[in-house]
C-alpha cells in the first residue's frame, strides 16, 4: 500500500480533486428547473423581455 501511494499519490489526489470539483459544479448548476443557475438565468431573460416591453417567452 505504501508503494502505491509513493508512485501514484499525486495522481490519486488529482483525480479526487477533479471529482470533487465536478460534484460541486453539479450541485450548484443542477440538472433541473430548481437549480440556482437556472433560476438566475430565467430571471435575467424575463427581466430583459419585460424591460424591453416585449412579451415574456413561455407565458400565454
Backbone torsions as a table, in degrees:
resi	resn	phi	psi	omega
1	UNK	NA	-40.3	179.8
2	UNK	-63.8	-37.0	178.9
3	UNK	-65.3	-38.2	179.0
4	UNK	-63.6	-45.5	-179.6
5	UNK	-68.1	-31.2	176.9
6	UNK	-66.5	-40.1	-176.2
7	UNK	-85.5	-39.2	-171.1
8	UNK	-117.7	13.0	-176.4
9	UNK	-58.8	-47.5	-178.7
10	UNK	-67.6	-35.7	178.1
11	UNK	-67.1	-41.4	179.0
12	UNK	-63.1	-43.4	179.0
13	UNK	-63.8	-41.2	179.3
14	UNK	-62.8	-45.3	179.9
15	UNK	-63.9	-41.7	179.2
16	UNK	-65.5	-37.6	177.9
17	UNK	-66.0	-41.6	178.8
18	UNK	-63.7	-42.6	177.8
19	UNK	-62.9	-40.1	178.7
20	UNK	-65.0	-41.9	179.1
21	UNK	-63.8	-43.3	178.1
22	UNK	-61.5	-40.8	178.2
23	UNK	-63.9	-42.0	179.1
24	UNK	-65.9	-43.5	178.8
25	UNK	-62.2	-41.3	179.1
26	UNK	-63.5	-38.8	178.6
27	UNK	-67.3	-39.3	-177.6
28	UNK	-75.5	-48.7	-177.3
29	UNK	-76.7	-43.7	-179.4
30	UNK	73.8	-176.6	-178.1
31	UNK	-134.2	14.3	-180.0
32	UNK	-142.0	-171.5	-175.7
33	UNK	-78.5	-1.9	179.1
34	UNK	-95.6	2.2	-177.1
35	UNK	-76.6	158.1	-178.2
36	UNK	-64.6	-45.1	-177.1
37	UNK	-67.9	-40.2	178.7
38	UNK	-61.0	-45.4	-179.7
39	UNK	-62.9	-43.0	-179.6
40	UNK	-64.5	-43.8	-179.6
41	UNK	-66.9	-40.7	178.5
42	UNK	-63.2	-43.7	176.9
43	UNK	-63.2	-38.6	178.4
44	UNK	-61.7	-46.6	179.9
45	UNK	-65.4	-44.6	-179.8
46	UNK	-63.5	-41.0	177.9
47	UNK	-66.0	-36.8	178.0
48	UNK	-62.7	-47.9	-178.6
49	UNK	-66.9	-39.5	179.9
50	UNK	-70.0	-34.2	176.9
51	UNK	-70.2	-32.3	-179.8
52	UNK	-79.4	-8.2	179.0
53	UNK	80.7	14.6	-179.3
54	UNK	-94.0	179.8	178.1
55	UNK	-81.7	134.3	179.4
56	UNK	-76.0	126.8	179.9
57	UNK	-61.4	140.8	176.5
58	UNK	88.4	0.8	177.1
59	UNK	-110.4	143.7	-178.3
60	UNK	-74.1	NA	NA
